[in-house]
Amino acid sequence: MSSDGMTFGRAIAKARKAAGLSQKELAARVMKEEGGGSISPQYLNDIEHDRRSPSSSHLIREFSGILNIPEDYL
């Protein structure tokens, strides 16, 4: 949880909505490591609802770059 009380999932959801992206659109842009393709919309939904955490720092960097959020905020 960040210093302002926002969870990782809520920060991702807020930034995604501000960018005008659907969960499906954002999931298609977030790439797994080593050419594994994109994450699933269900996995993104689980992250946004704080049921799962990103499995690697690579995914945090992906979210950071796509949504223009500083990595240290996430």
PDB file with SEQRES, HELIX, SHEET and CRYST1 records, atoms N, CA, C and O in Angstrom:
SEQRES   1 A   74  MET SER SER ASP GLY MET THR PHE GLY ARG ALA ILE ALA          
SEQRES   2 A   74  LYS ALA ARG LYS ALA ALA GLY LEU SER GLN LYS GLU LEU          
SEQRES   3 A   74  ALA ALA ARG VAL MET LYS GLU GLU GLY GLY GLY SER ILE          
SEQRES   4 A   74  SER PRO GLN TYR LEU ASN ASP ILE GLU HIS ASP ARG ARG          
SEQRES   5 A   74  SER PRO SER SER SER HIS LEU ILE ARG GLU PHE SER GLY          
SEQRES   6 A   74  ILE LEU ASN ILE PRO GLU ASP TYR LEU                          
HELIX    1 AA1 PHE A    8  ALA A   18  1                                  11    
HELIX    2 AA2 GLN A   23  ARG A   29  1                                   7    
HELIX    3 AA3 PRO A   41  GLU A   48  1                                   8    
HELIX    4 AA4 SER A   57  LEU A   67  1                                  11    
CRYST1    1.000    1.000    1.000  90.00  90.00  90.00 P 1           1          
ATOM      1  N   MET A   1       0.847  -1.170   0.000  1.00  0.00           N  
ATOM      2  CA  MET A   1       0.000   0.000   0.000  1.00  0.00           C  
ATOM      3  C   MET A   1       0.892   1.231   0.000  1.00  0.00           C  
ATOM      4  O   MET A   1       1.881   1.281   0.731  1.00  0.00           O  
ATOM      5  N   SER A   2       0.557   2.203  -0.796  1.00  0.00           N  
ATOM      6  CA  SER A   2       1.363   3.418  -0.879  1.00  0.00           C  
ATOM      7  C   SER A   2       1.113   4.291   0.337  1.00  0.00           C  
ATOM      8  O   SER A   2       0.235   3.998   1.149  1.00  0.00           O  
ATOM      9  N   SER A   3       1.882   5.361   0.464  1.00  0.00           N  
ATOM     10  CA  SER A   3       1.794   6.236   1.626  1.00  0.00           C  
ATOM     11  C   SER A   3       0.442   6.934   1.745  1.00  0.00           C  
ATOM     12  O   SER A   3       0.073   7.362   2.838  1.00  0.00           O  
ATOM     13  N   ASP A   4      -0.299   7.059   0.655  1.00  0.00           N  
ATOM     14  CA  ASP A   4      -1.605   7.728   0.738  1.00  0.00           C  
ATOM     15  C   ASP A   4      -2.749   6.735   0.953  1.00  0.00           C  
ATOM     16  O   ASP A   4      -3.917   7.105   0.833  1.00  0.00           O  
ATOM     17  N   GLY A   5      -2.428   5.482   1.269  1.00  0.00           N  
ATOM     18  CA  GLY A   5      -3.448   4.492   1.553  1.00  0.00           C  
ATOM     19  C   GLY A   5      -4.001   3.782   0.332  1.00  0.00           C  
ATOM     20  O   GLY A   5      -4.896   2.947   0.459  1.00  0.00           O  
ATOM     21  N   MET A   6      -3.489   4.095  -0.843  1.00  0.00           N  
ATOM     22  CA  MET A   6      -3.966   3.469  -2.076  1.00  0.00           C  
ATOM     23  C   MET A   6      -3.241   2.146  -2.277  1.00  0.00           C  
ATOM     24  O   MET A   6      -2.013   2.090  -2.224  1.00  0.00           O  
ATOM     25  N   THR A   7      -4.005   1.084  -2.509  1.00  0.00           N  
ATOM     26  CA  THR A   7      -3.389  -0.214  -2.778  1.00  0.00           C  
ATOM     27  C   THR A   7      -2.868  -0.242  -4.213  1.00  0.00           C  
ATOM     28  O   THR A   7      -3.218   0.606  -5.033  1.00  0.00           O  
ATOM     29  N   PHE A   8      -2.025  -1.234  -4.499  1.00  0.00           N  
ATOM     30  CA  PHE A   8      -1.512  -1.398  -5.861  1.00  0.00           C  
ATOM     31  C   PHE A   8      -2.667  -1.545  -6.838  1.00  0.00           C  
ATOM     32  O   PHE A   8      -2.693  -0.898  -7.885  1.00  0.00           O  
ATOM     33  N   GLY A   9      -3.624  -2.403  -6.488  1.00  0.00           N  
ATOM     34  CA  GLY A   9      -4.757  -2.649  -7.374  1.00  0.00           C  
ATOM     35  C   GLY A   9      -5.583  -1.406  -7.646  1.00  0.00           C  
ATOM     36  O   GLY A   9      -5.965  -1.145  -8.787  1.00  0.00           O  
ATOM     37  N   ARG A  10      -5.862  -0.636  -6.598  1.00  0.00           N  
ATOM     38  CA  ARG A  10      -6.650   0.590  -6.782  1.00  0.00           C  
ATOM     39  C   ARG A  10      -5.893   1.613  -7.617  1.00  0.00           C  
ATOM     40  O   ARG A  10      -6.493   2.325  -8.423  1.00  0.00           O  
ATOM     41  N   ALA A  11      -4.568   1.692  -7.426  1.00  0.00           N  
ATOM     42  CA  ALA A  11      -3.761   2.623  -8.222  1.00  0.00           C  
ATOM     43  C   ALA A  11      -3.802   2.252  -9.701  1.00  0.00           C  
ATOM     44  O   ALA A  11      -3.895   3.126 -10.563  1.00  0.00           O  
ATOM     45  N   ILE A  12      -3.733   0.955  -9.991  1.00  0.00           N  
ATOM     46  CA  ILE A  12      -3.783   0.488 -11.380  1.00  0.00           C  
ATOM     47  C   ILE A  12      -5.155   0.790 -11.977  1.00  0.00           C  
ATOM     48  O   ILE A  12      -5.243   1.297 -13.095  1.00  0.00           O  
ATOM     49  N   ALA A  13      -6.222   0.486 -11.245  1.00  0.00           N  
ATOM     50  CA  ALA A  13      -7.581   0.725 -11.747  1.00  0.00           C  
ATOM     51  C   ALA A  13      -7.814   2.208 -12.013  1.00  0.00           C  
ATOM     52  O   ALA A  13      -8.377   2.581 -13.042  1.00  0.00           O  
ATOM     53  N   LYS A  14      -7.377   3.049 -11.080  1.00  0.00           N  
ATOM     54  CA  LYS A  14      -7.568   4.502 -11.234  1.00  0.00           C  
ATOM     55  C   LYS A  14      -6.817   5.022 -12.458  1.00  0.00           C  
ATOM     56  O   LYS A  14      -7.367   5.793 -13.245  1.00  0.00           O  
ATOM     57  N   ALA A  15      -5.565   4.602 -12.618  1.00  0.00           N  
ATOM     58  CA  ALA A  15      -4.759   5.059 -13.753  1.00  0.00           C  
ATOM     59  C   ALA A  15      -5.309   4.512 -15.067  1.00  0.00           C  
ATOM     60  O   ALA A  15      -5.296   5.207 -16.083  1.00  0.00           O  
ATOM     61  N   ARG A  16      -5.788   3.281 -15.052  1.00  0.00           N  
ATOM     62  CA  ARG A  16      -6.360   2.683 -16.271  1.00  0.00           C  
ATOM     63  C   ARG A  16      -7.593   3.463 -16.714  1.00  0.00           C  
ATOM     64  O   ARG A  16      -7.752   3.768 -17.896  1.00  0.00           O  
ATOM     65  N   LYS A  17      -8.453   3.780 -15.773  1.00  0.00           N  
ATOM     66  CA  LYS A  17      -9.666   4.529 -16.098  1.00  0.00           C  
ATOM     67  C   LYS A  17      -9.326   5.941 -16.585  1.00  0.00           C  
ATOM     68  O   LYS A  17      -9.946   6.447 -17.520  1.00  0.00           O  
ATOM     69  N   ALA A  18      -8.339   6.569 -15.947  1.00  0.00           N  
ATOM     70  CA  ALA A  18      -7.910   7.912 -16.362  1.00  0.00           C  
ATOM     71  C   ALA A  18      -7.349   7.896 -17.782  1.00  0.00           C  
ATOM     72  O   ALA A  18      -7.469   8.879 -18.514  1.00  0.00           O  
ATOM     73  N   ALA A  19      -6.736   6.779 -18.169  1.00  0.00           N  
ATOM     74  CA  ALA A  19      -6.169   6.644 -19.511  1.00  0.00           C  
ATOM     75  C   ALA A  19      -7.232   6.245 -20.535  1.00  0.00           C  
ATOM     76  O   ALA A  19      -6.949   6.185 -21.732  1.00  0.00           O  
ATOM     77  N   GLY A  20      -8.451   5.972 -20.069  1.00  0.00           N  
ATOM     78  CA  GLY A  20      -9.528   5.605 -20.979  1.00  0.00           C  
ATOM     79  C   GLY A  20      -9.402   4.198 -21.542  1.00  0.00           C  
ATOM     80  O   GLY A  20      -9.861   3.924 -22.652  1.00  0.00           O  
ATOM     81  N   LEU A  21      -8.779   3.304 -20.775  1.00  0.00           N  
ATOM     82  CA  LEU A  21      -8.573   1.926 -21.233  1.00  0.00           C  
ATOM     83  C   LEU A  21      -9.518   0.979 -20.511  1.00  0.00           C  
ATOM     84  O   LEU A  21      -9.799   1.153 -19.325  1.00  0.00           O  
ATOM     85  N   SER A  22     -10.004  -0.017 -21.226  1.00  0.00           N  
ATOM     86  CA  SER A  22     -10.770  -1.080 -20.592  1.00  0.00           C  
ATOM     87  C   SER A  22      -9.773  -2.076 -19.985  1.00  0.00           C  
ATOM     88  O   SER A  22      -8.582  -2.047 -20.296  1.00  0.00           O  
ATOM     89  N   GLN A  23     -10.277  -2.949 -19.122  1.00  0.00           N  
ATOM     90  CA  GLN A  23      -9.396  -3.983 -18.580  1.00  0.00           C  
ATOM     91  C   GLN A  23      -8.841  -4.845 -19.704  1.00  0.00           C  
ATOM     92  O   GLN A  23      -7.667  -5.214 -19.683  1.00  0.00           O  
ATOM     93  N   LYS A  24      -9.665  -5.161 -20.670  1.00  0.00           N  
ATOM     94  CA  LYS A  24      -9.223  -5.991 -21.792  1.00  0.00           C  
ATOM     95  C   LYS A  24      -8.107  -5.297 -22.572  1.00  0.00           C  
ATOM     96  O   LYS A  24      -7.126  -5.937 -22.950  1.00  0.00           O  
ATOM     97  N   GLU A  25      -8.250  -3.991 -22.816  1.00  0.00           N  
ATOM     98  CA  GLU A  25      -7.227  -3.242 -23.566  1.00  0.00           C  
ATOM     99  C   GLU A  25      -5.917  -3.184 -22.805  1.00  0.00           C  
ATOM    100  O   GLU A  25      -4.852  -3.391 -23.387  1.00  0.00           O  
ATOM    101  N   LEU A  26      -5.983  -2.900 -21.494  1.00  0.00           N  
ATOM    102  CA  LEU A  26      -4.755  -2.827 -20.713  1.00  0.00           C  
ATOM    103  C   LEU A  26      -4.101  -4.203 -20.615  1.00  0.00           C  
ATOM    104  O   LEU A  26      -2.885  -4.325 -20.768  1.00  0.00           O  
ATOM    105  N   ALA A  27      -4.892  -5.228 -20.363  1.00  0.00           N  
ATOM    106  CA  ALA A  27      -4.331  -6.580 -20.261  1.00  0.00           C  
ATOM    107  C   ALA A  27      -3.591  -6.967 -21.541  1.00  0.00           C  
ATOM    108  O   ALA A  27      -2.541  -7.606 -21.479  1.00  0.00           O  
ATOM    109  N   ALA A  28      -4.127  -6.587 -22.689  1.00  0.00           N  
ATOM    110  CA  ALA A  28      -3.487  -6.914 -23.967  1.00  0.00           C  
ATOM    111  C   ALA A  28      -2.145  -6.211 -24.131  1.00  0.00           C  
ATOM    112  O   ALA A  28      -1.291  -6.682 -24.881  1.00  0.00           O  
ATOM    113  N   ARG A  29      -1.949  -5.088 -23.442  1.00  0.00           N  
ATOM    114  CA  ARG A  29      -0.692  -4.331 -23.554  1.00  0.00           C  
ATOM    115  C   ARG A  29       0.370  -4.775 -22.570  1.00  0.00           C  
ATOM    116  O   ARG A  29       1.560  -4.568 -22.808  1.00  0.00           O  
ATOM    117  N   VAL A  30      -0.039  -5.383 -21.470  1.00  0.00           N  
ATOM    118  CA  VAL A  30       0.910  -5.791 -20.436  1.00  0.00           C  
ATOM    119  C   VAL A  30       1.466  -7.165 -20.790  1.00  0.00           C  
ATOM    120  O   VAL A  30       0.740  -8.158 -20.800  1.00  0.00           O  
ATOM    121  N   MET A  31       2.747  -7.206 -21.076  1.00  0.00           N  
ATOM    122  CA  MET A  31       3.403  -8.433 -21.513  1.00  0.00           C  
ATOM    123  C   MET A  31       4.061  -9.164 -20.347  1.00  0.00           C  
ATOM    124  O   MET A  31       4.701  -8.563 -19.484  1.00  0.00           O  
ATOM    125  N   LYS A  32       3.879 -10.484 -20.355  1.00  0.00           N  
ATOM    126  CA  LYS A  32       4.587 -11.333 -19.399  1.00  0.00           C  
ATOM    127  C   LYS A  32       6.057 -11.357 -19.780  1.00  0.00           C  
ATOM    128  O   LYS A  32       6.436 -10.937 -20.873  1.00  0.00           O  
ATOM    129  N   GLU A  33       6.861 -11.842 -18.887  1.00  0.00           N  
ATOM    130  CA  GLU A  33       8.291 -11.949 -19.168  1.00  0.00           C  
ATOM    131  C   GLU A  33       8.568 -12.990 -20.240  1.00  0.00           C  
ATOM    132  O   GLU A  33       7.794 -13.928 -20.431  1.00  0.00           O  
ATOM    133  N   GLU A  34       9.670 -12.813 -20.925  1.00  0.00           N  
ATOM    134  CA  GLU A  34      10.217 -13.780 -21.877  1.00  0.00           C  
ATOM    135  C   GLU A  34       9.217 -14.244 -22.926  1.00  0.00           C  
ATOM    136  O   GLU A  34       9.045 -15.445 -23.136  1.00  0.00           O  
ATOM    137  N   GLY A  35       8.567 -13.310 -23.574  1.00  0.00           N  
ATOM    138  CA  GLY A  35       7.719 -13.633 -24.705  1.00  0.00           C  
ATOM    139  C   GLY A  35       6.518 -14.499 -24.394  1.00  0.00           C  
ATOM    140  O   GLY A  35       6.029 -15.218 -25.265  1.00  0.00           O  
ATOM    141  N   GLY A  36       6.037 -14.440 -23.160  1.00  0.00           N  
ATOM    142  CA  GLY A  36       4.914 -15.280 -22.781  1.00  0.00           C  
ATOM    143  C   GLY A  36       3.568 -14.730 -23.200  1.00  0.00           C  
ATOM    144  O   GLY A  36       2.539 -15.285 -22.813  1.00  0.00           O  
ATOM    145  N   GLY A  37       3.537 -13.665 -23.973  1.00  0.00           N  
ATOM    146  CA  GLY A  37       2.272 -13.066 -24.370  1.00  0.00           C  
ATOM    147  C   GLY A  37       1.781 -12.093 -23.319  1.00  0.00           C  
ATOM    148  O   GLY A  37       2.513 -11.732 -22.397  1.00  0.00           O  
ATOM    149  N   SER A  38       0.548 -11.676 -23.465  1.00  0.00           N  
ATOM    150  CA  SER A  38      -0.011 -10.678 -22.550  1.00  0.00           C  
ATOM    151  C   SER A  38      -0.716 -11.353 -21.376  1.00  0.00           C  
ATOM    152  O   SER A  38      -1.012 -12.547 -21.413  1.00  0.00           O  
ATOM    153  N   ILE A  39      -0.979 -10.563 -20.339  1.00  0.00           N  
ATOM    154  CA  ILE A  39      -1.718 -11.097 -19.202  1.00  0.00           C  
ATOM    155  C   ILE A  39      -3.198 -11.197 -19.574  1.00  0.00           C  
ATOM    156  O   ILE A  39      -3.638 -10.583 -20.546  1.00  0.00           O  
ATOM    157  N   SER A  40      -3.954 -11.959 -18.813  1.00  0.00           N  
ATOM    158  CA  SER A  40      -5.380 -12.115 -19.114  1.00  0.00           C  
ATOM    159  C   SER A  40      -6.186 -10.999 -18.442  1.00  0.00           C  
ATOM    160  O   SER A  40      -5.778 -10.474 -17.407  1.00  0.00           O  
ATOM    161  N   PRO A  41      -7.318 -10.641 -19.026  1.00  0.00           N  
ATOM    162  CA  PRO A  41      -8.190  -9.656 -18.378  1.00  0.00           C  
ATOM    163  C   PRO A  41      -8.612 -10.103 -16.971  1.00  0.00           C  
ATOM    164  O   PRO A  41      -8.762  -9.268 -16.079  1.00  0.00           O  
ATOM    165  N   GLN A  42      -8.802 -11.407 -16.768  1.00  0.00           N  
ATOM    166  CA  GLN A  42      -9.185 -11.904 -15.433  1.00  0.00           C  
ATOM    167  C   GLN A  42      -8.067 -11.684 -14.424  1.00  0.00           C  
ATOM    168  O   GLN A  42      -8.328 -11.319 -13.278  1.00  0.00           O  
ATOM    169  N   TYR A  43      -6.822 -11.904 -14.842  1.00  0.00           N  
ATOM    170  CA  TYR A  43      -5.680 -11.659 -13.956  1.00  0.00           C  
ATOM    171  C   TYR A  43      -5.624 -10.182 -13.586  1.00  0.00           C  
ATOM    172  O   TYR A  43      -5.395  -9.844 -12.425  1.00  0.00           O  
ATOM    173  N   LEU A  44      -5.830  -9.294 -14.567  1.00  0.00           N  
ATOM    174  CA  LEU A  44      -5.847  -7.858 -14.291  1.00  0.00           C  
ATOM    175  C   LEU A  44      -6.990  -7.518 -13.337  1.00  0.00           C  
ATOM    176  O   LEU A  44      -6.805  -6.718 -12.419  1.00  0.00           O  
ATOM    177  N   ASN A  45      -8.157  -8.108 -13.536  1.00  0.00           N  
ATOM    178  CA  ASN A  45      -9.289  -7.863 -12.652  1.00  0.00           C  
ATOM    179  C   ASN A  45      -8.944  -8.286 -11.225  1.00  0.00           C  
ATOM    180  O   ASN A  45      -9.271  -7.579 -10.273  1.00  0.00           O  
ATOM    181  N   ASP A  46      -8.291  -9.424 -11.075  1.00  0.00           N  
ATOM    182  CA  ASP A  46      -7.880  -9.883  -9.749  1.00  0.00           C  
ATOM    183  C   ASP A  46      -6.886  -8.914  -9.108  1.00  0.00           C  
ATOM    184  O   ASP A  46      -6.963  -8.653  -7.907  1.00  0.00           O  
ATOM    185  N   ILE A  47      -5.959  -8.382  -9.896  1.00  0.00           N  
ATOM    186  CA  ILE A  47      -5.003  -7.401  -9.379  1.00  0.00           C  
ATOM    187  C   ILE A  47      -5.745  -6.142  -8.932  1.00  0.00           C  
ATOM    188  O   ILE A  47      -5.507  -5.640  -7.833  1.00  0.00           O  
ATOM    189  N   GLU A  48      -6.641  -5.631  -9.775  1.00  0.00           N  
ATOM    190  CA  GLU A  48      -7.359  -4.393  -9.452  1.00  0.00           C  
ATOM    191  C   GLU A  48      -8.236  -4.533  -8.212  1.00  0.00           C  
ATOM    192  O   GLU A  48      -8.478  -3.548  -7.514  1.00  0.00           O  
ATOM    193  N   HIS A  49      -8.708  -5.728  -7.933  1.00  0.00           N  
ATOM    194  CA  HIS A  49      -9.548  -5.955  -6.754  1.00  0.00           C  
ATOM    195  C   HIS A  49      -8.746  -6.529  -5.582  1.00  0.00           C  
ATOM    196  O   HIS A  49      -9.315  -7.048  -4.622  1.00  0.00           O  
ATOM    197  N   ASP A  50      -7.417  -6.427  -5.675  1.00  0.00           N  
ATOM    198  CA  ASP A  50      -6.502  -6.834  -4.608  1.00  0.00           C  
ATOM    199  C   ASP A  50      -6.649  -8.303  -4.204  1.00  0.00           C  
ATOM    200  O   ASP A  50      -6.398  -8.667  -3.055  1.00  0.00           O  
ATOM    201  N   ARG A  51      -7.055  -9.133  -5.153  1.00  0.00           N  
ATOM    202  CA  ARG A  51      -7.109 -10.572  -4.907  1.00  0.00           C  
ATOM    203  C   ARG A  51      -5.790 -11.239  -5.265  1.00  0.00           C  
ATOM    204  O   ARG A  51      -5.486 -12.328  -4.779  1.00  0.00           O  
ATOM    205  N   ARG A  52      -5.001 -10.578  -6.124  1.00  0.00           N  
ATOM    206  CA  ARG A  52      -3.682 -11.084  -6.520  1.00  0.00           C  
ATOM    207  C   ARG A  52      -2.725  -9.903  -6.592  1.00  0.00           C  
ATOM    208  O   ARG A  52      -3.127  -8.751  -6.750  1.00  0.00           O  
ATOM    209  N   SER A  53      -1.461 -10.231  -6.472  1.00  0.00           N  
ATOM    210  CA  SER A  53      -0.399  -9.234  -6.630  1.00  0.00           C  
ATOM    211  C   SER A  53       0.382  -9.576  -7.889  1.00  0.00           C  
ATOM    212  O   SER A  53       0.413 -10.734  -8.304  1.00  0.00           O  
ATOM    213  N   PRO A  54       1.019  -8.569  -8.507  1.00  0.00           N  
ATOM    214  CA  PRO A  54       1.835  -8.884  -9.689  1.00  0.00           C  
ATOM    215  C   PRO A  54       2.917  -9.884  -9.303  1.00  0.00           C  
ATOM    216  O   PRO A  54       3.528  -9.776  -8.240  1.00  0.00           O  
ATOM    217  N   SER A  55       3.143 -10.842 -10.166  1.00  0.00           N  
ATOM    218  CA  SER A  55       4.051 -11.941  -9.850  1.00  0.00           C  
ATOM    219  C   SER A  55       5.530 -11.591  -9.997  1.00  0.00           C  
ATOM    220  O   SER A  55       6.391 -12.381  -9.608  1.00  0.00           O  
ATOM    221  N   SER A  56       5.834 -10.428 -10.551  1.00  0.00           N  
ATOM    222  CA  SER A  56       7.244 -10.071 -10.740  1.00  0.00           C  
ATOM    223  C   SER A  56       7.416  -8.554 -10.842  1.00  0.00           C  
ATOM    224  O   SER A  56       6.463  -7.812 -11.079  1.00  0.00           O  
ATOM    225  N   SER A  57       8.663  -8.124 -10.654  1.00  0.00           N  
ATOM    226  CA  SER A  57       8.953  -6.700 -10.820  1.00  0.00           C  
ATOM    227  C   SER A  57       8.807  -6.305 -12.292  1.00  0.00           C  
ATOM    228  O   SER A  57       8.581  -5.136 -12.605  1.00  0.00           O  
ATOM    229  N   HIS A  58       8.937  -7.277 -13.187  1.00  0.00           N  
ATOM    230  CA  HIS A  58       8.739  -7.000 -14.611  1.00  0.00           C  
ATOM    231  C   HIS A  58       7.318  -6.478 -14.855  1.00  0.00           C  
ATOM    232  O   HIS A  58       7.135  -5.509 -15.592  1.00  0.00           O  
ATOM    233  N   LEU A  59       6.322  -7.107 -14.247  1.00  0.00           N  
ATOM    234  CA  LEU A  59       4.936  -6.656 -14.426  1.00  0.00           C  
ATOM    235  C   LEU A  59       4.725  -5.262 -13.851  1.00  0.00           C  
ATOM    236  O   LEU A  59       3.984  -4.461 -14.421  1.00  0.00           O  
ATOM    237  N   ILE A  60       5.360  -4.970 -12.741  1.00  0.00           N  
ATOM    238  CA  ILE A  60       5.255  -3.621 -12.162  1.00  0.00           C  
ATOM    239  C   ILE A  60       5.827  -2.604 -13.146  1.00  0.00           C  
ATOM    240  O   ILE A  60       5.243  -1.538 -13.343  1.00  0.00           O  
ATOM    241  N   ARG A  61       6.971  -2.926 -13.770  1.00  0.00           N  
ATOM    242  CA  ARG A  61       7.558  -2.024 -14.766  1.00  0.00           C  
ATOM    243  C   ARG A  61       6.629  -1.864 -15.971  1.00  0.00           C  
ATOM    244  O   ARG A  61       6.512  -0.770 -16.523  1.00  0.00           O  
ATOM    245  N   GLU A  62       5.970  -2.950 -16.378  1.00  0.00           N  
ATOM    246  CA  GLU A  62       5.029  -2.887 -17.501  1.00  0.00           C  
ATOM    247  C   GLU A  62       3.879  -1.924 -17.172  1.00  0.00           C  
ATOM    248  O   GLU A  62       3.570  -1.031 -17.961  1.00  0.00           O  
ATOM    249  N   PHE A  63       3.253  -2.107 -16.011  1.00  0.00           N  
ATOM    250  CA  PHE A  63       2.158  -1.221 -15.604  1.00  0.00           C  
ATOM    251  C   PHE A  63       2.637   0.218 -15.513  1.00  0.00           C  
ATOM    252  O   PHE A  63       1.950   1.135 -15.964  1.00  0.00           O  
ATOM    253  N   SER A  64       3.805   0.418 -14.934  1.00  0.00           N  
ATOM    254  CA  SER A  64       4.368   1.752 -14.769  1.00  0.00           C  
ATOM    255  C   SER A  64       4.542   2.449 -16.113  1.00  0.00           C  
ATOM    256  O   SER A  64       4.151   3.606 -16.275  1.00  0.00           O  
ATOM    257  N   GLY A  65       5.125   1.747 -17.069  1.00  0.00           N  
ATOM    258  CA  GLY A  65       5.379   2.339 -18.379  1.00  0.00           C  
ATOM    259  C   GLY A  65       4.111   2.615 -19.168  1.00  0.00           C  
ATOM    260  O   GLY A  65       3.981   3.674 -19.784  1.00  0.00           O  
ATOM    261  N   ILE A  66       3.190   1.689 -19.157  1.00  0.00           N  
ATOM    262  CA  ILE A  66       1.964   1.837 -19.937  1.00  0.00           C  
ATOM    263  C   ILE A  66       1.058   2.915 -19.357  1.00  0.00           C  
ATOM    264  O   ILE A  66       0.454   3.696 -20.092  1.00  0.00           O  
ATOM    265  N   LEU A  67       0.970   2.949 -18.016  1.00  0.00           N  
ATOM    266  CA  LEU A  67       0.039   3.878 -17.366  1.00  0.00           C  
ATOM    267  C   LEU A  67       0.702   5.176 -16.910  1.00  0.00           C  
ATOM    268  O   LEU A  67       0.048   6.057 -16.352  1.00  0.00           O  
ATOM    269  N   ASN A  68       1.999   5.280 -17.154  1.00  0.00           N  
ATOM    270  CA  ASN A  68       2.743   6.489 -16.799  1.00  0.00           C  
ATOM    271  C   ASN A  68       2.644   6.796 -15.304  1.00  0.00           C  
ATOM    272  O   ASN A  68       2.353   7.922 -14.898  1.00  0.00           O  
ATOM    273  N   ILE A  69       2.895   5.757 -14.497  1.00  0.00           N  
ATOM    274  CA  ILE A  69       2.913   5.885 -13.043  1.00  0.00           C  
ATOM    275  C   ILE A  69       4.345   5.570 -12.602  1.00  0.00           C  
ATOM    276  O   ILE A  69       4.914   4.578 -13.058  1.00  0.00           O  
ATOM    277  N   PRO A  70       4.937   6.380 -11.737  1.00  0.00           N  
ATOM    278  CA  PRO A  70       6.290   6.063 -11.267  1.00  0.00           C  
ATOM    279  C   PRO A  70       6.323   4.705 -10.561  1.00  0.00           C  
ATOM    280  O   PRO A  70       5.445   4.392  -9.758  1.00  0.00           O  
ATOM    281  N   GLU A  71       7.340   3.911 -10.868  1.00  0.00           N  
ATOM    282  CA  GLU A  71       7.467   2.577 -10.261  1.00  0.00           C  
ATOM    283  C   GLU A  71       7.487   2.657  -8.746  1.00  0.00           C  
ATOM    284  O   GLU A  71       6.895   1.811  -8.075  1.00  0.00           O  
ATOM    285  N   ASP A  72       8.160   3.663  -8.196  1.00  0.00           N  
ATOM    286  CA  ASP A  72       8.249   3.737  -6.740  1.00  0.00           C  
ATOM    287  C   ASP A  72       6.904   4.050  -6.088  1.00  0.00           C  
ATOM    288  O   ASP A  72       6.716   3.767  -4.905  1.00  0.00           O  
ATOM    289  N   TYR A  73       5.968   4.627  -6.839  1.00  0.00           N  
ATOM    290  CA  TYR A  73       4.606   4.848  -6.313  1.00  0.00           C  
ATOM    291  C   TYR A  73       3.871   3.522  -6.203  1.00  0.00           C  
ATOM    292  O   TYR A  73       3.122   3.289  -5.254  1.00  0.00           O  
ATOM    293  N   LEU A  74       4.094   2.655  -7.188  1.00  0.00           N  
ATOM    294  CA  LEU A  74       3.438   1.352  -7.178  1.00  0.00           C  
ATOM    295  C   LEU A  74       4.071   0.449  -6.144  1.00  0.00           C  
ATOM    296  O   LEU A  74       3.651  -0.697  -5.986  1.00  0.00           O  
TER     297      LEU A  74                                                      
END                                                                             
